């Protein structure tokens, strides 16, 4: 059995220093690129509107994730309330923008991880974790001491600080970032993050440095590595060619990529004329062809089929 990285990190004693640094970071929060500088331990709120406790909106086995994450027991998914992006088309709008969920202690979060393990899940899948990294690290330490032995999946929108990611080395086993945009004007208008393209490139580079290409066990279940998600958007707004070129030339041609076809006009998308329609079958097929031409061929099997289209 492959042991997750945090088991060795806990045993070495180095986890304590990482936890202390992350906890102190909440007092002048610059955990993500928003760099708000607020004291979250004193009740001050920054862009994410989250204090010193993580907010959990839902936690359950999830069978709709990428093939290597599901296995027989599903992915143990924990959805965190809020987000450090403001994507106008967000499909989890109630969670990311309306802050649905309940504030939990680090121990309660750790207990949720252990419950998911007991339910037969094959990993702990942390959705929108960028603004609650200290709480996650503390929960993993607590749960790891209590017998947690599942890989940790960092399921992020990609707007992550390299400095914070470095504090997760040896804690996170599988990084799963979105790469949403490659045009600063588009990311500024659609996610309130004009620096998103440069930030996500640096973040993905650091993630790959830590964990390398995606590795799976004999059953095809992911145990370590990088898995990239890319949502195809209408009218080429996502900059797919640039995304695939970046991955092939600066990360690895063996990068595992899920090219997603499920864009829908959710959230506030109806206010933007280019976002009011879904992606056509032809647009999606062209994106897959583009990925191949740029050298990215390790694609998630489920969503390279045409069955996802009406």
C-alpha positions in Angstrom: 0.0 0.0 0.0 1.3 3.5 -0.9 1.5 5.7 2.2 0.5 9.3 1.7 3.2 11.9 2.1 1.9 13.4 5.3 2.6 10.1 7.2 6.3 10.6 6.7 6.1 14.3 7.3 4.3 13.7 10.6 6.9 11.1 11.6 9.8 13.4 10.8 8.5 16.2 13.0 8.8 18.8 10.3 5.0 19.2 10.1 5.0 21.2 13.3 7.0 24.0 11.8 4.8 24.2 8.7 1.7 24.3 11.0 3.1 27.1 13.1 4.0 29.2 10.0 0.5 28.7 8.6 -1.3 29.5 11.8 0.7 32.7 12.2 -0.2 33.6 8.6 -3.8 34.0 9.7 -2.8 37.1 11.8 -1.9 39.0 8.7 -3.4 36.9 5.9 -1.5 36.7 2.7 -2.2 33.1 2.1 -3.4 33.6 -1.4 -2.6 36.2 -4.1 -5.3 38.6 -2.8 -2.8 39.4 0.0 -5.5 41.1 2.1 -3.3 41.5 5.2 -6.3 41.1 7.7 -6.1 39.5 11.1 -8.5 36.5 10.7 -7.8 35.4 14.3 -9.3 38.7 15.5 -12.5 38.4 13.3 -11.2 40.6 10.5 -12.4 39.4 7.1 -10.7 39.8 3.7 -11.7 38.9 0.2 -12.8 35.3 1.1 -14.9 36.5 4.1 -13.7 33.6 6.1 -12.4 33.9 9.7 -10.1 31.5 11.6 -12.4 28.5 11.0 -13.0 26.7 7.8 -16.6 26.6 6.5 -17.7 23.2 5.2 -20.7 23.2 2.9 -20.8 19.5 2.2 -18.8 16.3 2.6 -19.5 13.0 1.0 -18.2 10.3 -1.4 -18.3 11.6 -4.9 -18.4 9.4 -8.0 -18.4 12.0 -10.7 -14.8 13.0 -10.5 -12.0 12.0 -12.9 -11.5 8.3 -13.3 -8.3 8.0 -11.2 -9.9 9.8 -8.3 -13.0 7.6 -8.0 -11.9 4.0 -7.5 -14.5 1.7 -6.0 -15.4 3.8 -3.0 -15.6 7.3 -4.5 -13.6 10.4 -3.8 -14.0 11.8 -0.3 -15.0 15.3 -1.2 -15.1 18.2 1.2 -16.6 21.4 -0.2 -15.4 24.6 1.5 -17.5 27.7 1.7 -16.2 30.7 -0.2 -13.5 31.0 -2.8 -10.7 33.4 -3.6 -12.0 33.8 -7.2 -15.2 35.5 -8.3 -16.0 33.5 -11.5 -19.2 35.0 -12.8 -20.2 31.5 -14.2 -19.6 29.5 -11.1 -21.6 26.3 -10.9 -21.3 26.2 -7.1 -22.5 29.8 -6.7 -24.3 29.2 -3.4 -21.2 27.8 -1.8 -18.6 30.1 -3.3 -20.5 33.4 -3.2 -23.4 32.9 -0.8 -21.1 31.2 1.7 -23.3 28.3 2.4 -22.0 25.9 5.1 -21.0 25.6 8.7 -17.9 26.8 10.4 -16.0 23.9 12.0 -12.9 23.4 14.2 -9.8 21.9 12.9 -10.5 18.7 14.9 -14.1 18.5 13.4 -12.6 18.9 9.9 -10.1 16.1 10.7 -12.9 13.9 12.0 -14.8 14.4 8.7 -11.7 13.1 6.9 -11.7 10.0 9.1 -15.4 9.5 8.5 -14.9 9.6 4.7 -12.1 7.1 5.1 -14.4 4.8 7.1 -17.0 5.1 4.3 -14.6 3.6 1.9 -13.4 6.6 0.0 -10.1 6.4 -1.9 -8.9 9.9 -1.1 -9.7 13.2 0.7 -10.7 15.7 -2.0 -10.5 19.3 -0.8 -12.6 21.6 -3.0 -11.7 25.4 -3.0 -9.0 25.0 -0.3 -6.8 28.1 -1.1 -8.2 30.3 1.6 -8.3 27.7 4.4 -4.8 26.1 4.1 -3.9 26.5 7.8 -7.1 24.8 8.9 -6.6 22.0 6.4 -3.0 21.4 7.5 -4.0 21.3 11.1 -6.9 18.9 10.3 -4.6 16.6 8.3 -2.1 16.5 11.2 -4.9 15.6 13.7 -6.5 13.0 11.4 -3.1 11.6 10.4 -2.3 11.0 14.1 -5.7 9.3 14.4 -5.1 6.9 11.5 -5.9 8.7 8.3 -4.1 7.0 5.4 -5.7 8.4 2.3 -4.0 10.7 -0.3 -4.9 14.4 0.1 -6.2 16.0 -3.1 -5.9 19.8 -3.4 -8.7 20.7 -5.7 -8.2 24.4 -6.5 -9.2 27.1 -8.9 -5.5 27.6 -9.5 -5.3 31.1 -7.9 -2.7 30.0 -5.3 0.4 31.6 -3.8 3.6 29.7 -4.4 4.8 30.6 -0.9 1.7 28.9 0.6 2.0 25.9 -1.7 5.6 25.4 -0.4 4.2 25.0 3.1 2.1 22.1 1.8 5.0 20.1 0.5 4.9 16.7 2.0 1.2 17.2 3.0 -0.6 17.2 -0.3 -0.3 14.1 -2.5 -2.3 15.1 -5.5 -2.7 18.6 -6.8 -5.7 19.2 -9.0 -5.7 22.8 -10.2 -8.0 24.4 -12.8 -6.3 26.4 -15.5 -9.2 28.7 -16.4 -7.8 31.5 -18.5 -4.7 32.7 -20.3 -5.8 36.3 -21.1 -5.5 38.8 -18.2 -8.4 40.9 -19.6 -10.7 37.9 -19.6 -9.7 36.7 -16.1 -10.0 40.3 -14.8 -13.6 40.6 -16.2 -14.8 37.1 -15.4 -13.0 36.3 -12.2 -11.8 39.6 -10.7 -8.2 38.4 -11.1 -6.3 40.1 -14.0 -3.1 38.4 -12.7 -4.6 34.9 -12.9 -2.6 33.7 -15.9 0.8 34.5 -14.4 -0.3 33.3 -10.9 -1.7 29.9 -12.2 1.5 29.3 -14.3 3.7 29.8 -11.2 1.4 27.7 -9.0 1.2 24.8 -11.4 5.0 24.8 -11.8 5.4 24.6 -8.0 2.8 21.8 -7.7 4.5 19.8 -10.4 7.9 20.3 -8.7 6.5 18.8 -5.5 4.6 15.8 -6.8 5.5 15.3 -10.5 3.3 13.6 -13.1 0.2 11.7 -11.9 0.9 8.2 -10.6 -1.7 5.5 -10.2 -1.7 2.1 -8.5 -2.4 -1.3 -10.0 -6.2 -0.5 -9.8 -5.8 2.7 -11.7 -6.4 4.9 -8.6 -4.3 8.0 -8.2 -1.7 8.0 -5.4 0.4 11.1 -6.2 1.0 13.7 -8.8 -0.5 16.6 -10.8 -3.9 16.4 -12.5 -5.0 19.5 -14.4 -8.6 20.6 -15.2 -9.4 22.9 -18.1 -13.0 24.0 -18.7 -13.8 24.7 -22.3 -15.7 27.9 -22.7 -17.7 29.5 -25.5 -15.9 31.6 -28.1 -12.4 30.4 -27.0 -12.4 32.5 -23.8 -10.4 30.0 -21.9 -7.4 30.2 -24.2 -7.0 26.5 -24.6 -4.1 26.5 -27.1 -2.0 28.6 -24.7 -2.9 26.3 -21.8 -1.9 23.2 -23.6 1.3 24.8 -24.9 2.3 25.9 -21.4 1.7 22.4 -20.0 3.6 20.6 -22.8 6.5 23.0 -22.9 6.9 24.1 -19.3 5.4 21.3 -17.2 5.4 17.9 -19.0 3.9 16.3 -22.1 2.8 13.5 -19.7 0.5 15.9 -17.7 -2.9 14.3 -17.0 -5.5 16.7 -18.2 -9.3 16.7 -17.9 -10.7 18.8 -20.7 -14.2 19.5 -19.3 -17.2 20.0 -21.5 -19.8 20.9 -18.8 -19.8 24.7 -19.1 -23.3 26.1 -18.5 -24.5 29.6 -18.0 -24.6 29.5 -14.2 -24.3 32.2 -11.5 -24.2 35.7 -13.1 -23.2 34.5 -16.6 -26.5 35.7 -18.1 -25.2 39.2 -17.8 -22.4 38.5 -20.3 -23.5 37.9 -23.9 -20.5 35.6 -24.7 -21.3 33.4 -21.8 -25.0 32.7 -22.3 -24.6 29.5 -24.4 -23.1 26.1 -23.8 -20.1 24.8 -25.7 -20.9 23.0 -29.0 -19.8 19.5 -29.8 -17.6 21.0 -32.6 -15.9 23.4 -30.3 -15.1 20.7 -27.8 -13.7 18.4 -30.5 -11.5 21.2 -31.8 -10.1 21.7 -28.3 -9.2 18.1 -27.9 -7.5 18.2 -31.3 -5.6 21.3 -30.2 -4.4 19.6 -27.1 -3.0 16.7 -29.2 -1.3 19.0 -31.6 0.4 20.8 -28.7 1.6 17.5 -27.3 -0.9 16.8 -24.5 -2.4 13.4 -25.1 -2.9 12.0 -21.5 -6.6 13.0 -21.3 -9.3 11.9 -18.9 -11.3 9.2 -20.7 -14.8 10.1 -19.5 -14.9 13.6 -20.9 -13.2 13.0 -24.2 -16.3 11.1 -25.3 -19.1 12.8 -27.0 -21.8 11.5 -24.6 -21.6 14.6 -22.5 -23.3 16.7 -25.1 -27.0 17.1 -25.7 
